[in-house]
Amino acid sequence: QVQLVESGGGLVQSGGSLRLSCAASGNIFGIYSLGWYRQAPGKEREYVAAITASGTTNYADPVKGRFTISRDNAKNTVYLQMNSLKPEDTAVYLCNAHQPRDTYWGRGTQVTVSS
């Protein structure tokens, strides 16, 4: 089992920044990808970004150039630096971790961007 705990969400004005963190614990051996998704009220869960064990990153088009995903392997933590935030970025942001046979999810952290 892998446990994921997100933090860093909050209320920010349009154009502002936030940095989300996701700490992984438990049986973290074999995690090959860590990522972020988001879900706004009444909408489907949406992919945001991911980073592989080797550091390769990938972003959804709506966040390219504004969000940066990174990881600290020593701390078993993945980060999401979010800049130039827009009201449409408002959502619960969830962290996930992929192992060869399992995918794990955190409970999420709320990000609210006011206009």
C-alpha positions in Angstrom: 0.0 0.0 0.0 1.1 3.5 -0.7 -0.3 6.5 1.2 -0.4 9.9 -0.4 -1.0 13.1 1.5 -1.5 16.4 -0.3 -1.0 19.9 1.2 -0.5 23.5 0.1 -4.0 24.3 -1.3 -5.8 27.5 -0.4 -7.5 30.6 -1.7 -5.5 32.9 -4.0 -6.4 35.8 -6.3 -6.3 35.4 -10.1 -2.7 35.7 -11.3 -1.3 34.4 -8.0 0.8 31.3 -7.2 0.6 28.3 -5.0 2.8 25.3 -4.5 1.2 21.9 -3.8 3.0 19.1 -2.1 2.3 15.4 -2.0 4.2 13.2 0.4 4.3 9.4 -0.3 4.8 6.8 2.3 4.4 3.0 2.7 5.4 0.6 0.0 6.9 3.2 -2.3 9.3 0.9 -4.0 8.5 0.5 -7.7 6.6 3.8 -8.1 7.4 4.8 -11.7 5.2 7.8 -12.0 3.7 10.5 -9.8 1.1 12.9 -11.0 -1.5 15.4 -10.3 -5.2 15.5 -11.3 -7.9 17.9 -10.5 -11.7 17.8 -10.2 -14.0 20.8 -10.2 -17.5 20.6 -8.9 -19.8 18.8 -11.4 -16.9 18.0 -13.8 -14.9 14.9 -14.6 -11.5 14.4 -13.0 -8.9 16.0 -15.3 -5.2 15.1 -15.8 -2.8 18.0 -14.9 0.8 16.8 -14.9 3.0 13.8 -14.2 6.7 13.0 -13.6 8.5 9.7 -14.0 11.1 8.2 -11.8 13.8 9.4 -14.2 12.4 13.0 -14.1 10.6 13.1 -17.4 7.6 15.5 -17.1 4.3 15.9 -19.0 1.6 18.5 -18.8 -1.9 19.0 -19.9 -2.4 21.7 -22.4 -4.4 24.1 -20.1 -1.5 24.3 -17.6 1.6 24.2 -19.9 3.8 27.2 -19.3 2.1 28.0 -15.9 2.5 24.8 -13.8 5.7 23.0 -13.0 5.9 19.5 -11.5 9.0 18.3 -9.7 10.0 15.6 -7.2 12.3 15.2 -4.3 13.2 11.5 -4.2 15.0 11.9 -0.8 11.7 13.2 0.7 9.4 11.0 -1.4 7.5 14.1 -2.3 6.2 15.5 -5.5 5.4 19.2 -6.0 3.2 21.2 -8.3 4.2 24.9 -8.6 1.3 26.8 -10.0 1.8 30.3 -11.4 -0.5 32.7 -13.2 -3.5 31.0 -11.6 -6.9 31.5 -13.2 -10.4 31.1 -11.8 -10.8 28.0 -14.1 -8.0 26.4 -12.1 -10.3 26.1 -9.1 -10.7 22.5 -8.2 -9.7 19.8 -5.7 -6.2 18.7 -6.7 -5.3 15.1 -6.2 -2.0 13.3 -6.3 -1.6 9.8 -7.7 1.1 7.2 -7.8 1.6 4.4 -10.3 3.2 1.1 -9.6 3.2 -1.8 -12.2 0.0 -3.3 -10.7 -1.6 -0.5 -8.7 -2.6 3.1 -8.8 -3.0 5.1 -5.6 -4.7 8.4 -4.9 -4.6 11.0 -2.2 -7.6 12.7 -0.8 -6.9 16.0 -2.4 -6.4 19.6 -1.5 -8.7 22.4 -2.4 -7.4 25.2 -4.7 -9.7 28.2 -5.1 -8.8 31.1 -7.4 -10.8 34.3 -7.1 -11.3 36.7 -10.0 
